[in-house]
Amino acid sequence: MNKDRKLIIAGNWKMNKTVAEALDLVNGLKRELAAVKEVDIVVCPPFTALDAVSKAVLDSNIRLGAQNMSEHNVGAFTGEIAAVMLKEFSVRYVILGHSERRQYQHESDALIARKAACAHVAALKPIVCVGESLAEREGNLTEKVLETQVRGSLAGLTKEQMEETVIAYEPVWAIGTGKTATTAQAQAAHAFIRSVLAKMFDEATAKQVRIQYGGSVKPTNARELMEQPDVDGALVGGASLEVRSFTDIIKNSI
Ligand code: PGA
């Protein structure tokens, strides 16, 4: 597939995998994906497996991501993890504002923007998630919700920081449900998000930013999604937990 922007496919392992299970998975991925150069491959294990997975992916084409981080750099924040602590494990990416955190931890756009700023200070690339609920889609509010989330969660970033930020468009109704957005729905949302970026920054910056699709991505639908002009990769949950399915998603996307 020939696009100006390099595809980035990330596995969001969520709260799955002990250290031993994480090593099994990542070692399998290393074996299967060693020859892939066309795609940036990222795995996002839980914090407890970062150390082991970090050592396992040294000298490989697999990059490491975390699933969340604090909006503070240091101090009395029990249970939180700072960007510099992630850097110690060679983490390059961090998922911010996943819909599960927006829903269960009540993360706001403003909080996500503060986290994104912290990530950039530590030279971590944020993967900022946005997406509408089913009620919002059915109420014709998709564009309004996406514009609010994109403007709010990326507020204050410089153009240079924006170019180093990945956006994941994840319609909430498609996450873990087996329902995927149609290719037309995905393309329309991605093009809309890019148009918002052009208004916030400029056309050139908007063209640089990679926008992933997420929500029930599988080996069977990956290719048609990646063929859409504004879809630059995938954020994969369930299907990233097995060597075969994650490998097939990547190979089918090339
Ligand atoms: P899913 O999850 O692939 O299991 O739908 C995607 C995500 O939540 O990032």
Residues whose N, C-alpha, C, O or C-beta is under 5 A from the ligand:
A	BS01	PGA	N12 A174 I175 G176 T177 G214 G215 S216 V217 L235 V236 G237 G238 A239
